[in-house]
């Protein structure tokens, strides 16, 4: 696994813990917007 893959995995895990992932998908169909943890991860 590359360094960027490990970093991304860790960021997603930390973001889910911080905002409460609630099992939602990162980008639900129907234009509902991104899940909070996905937005935080993208900023990182």
C-alpha positions, 0 to 999 in steps of 0.5 A: 500500500502506498503512503498516499493510500495509507494517509487517505485511509487514516484520514477517512477513519479519523473523519468518521470518528470526528463527525460520526460516519453513521454508515452513510455512503460518501456520495449518495445518489440523487444529489443529496450531497457528500457525507460530512466525513467525505467533505472533511477527508477531501479537505485533508 
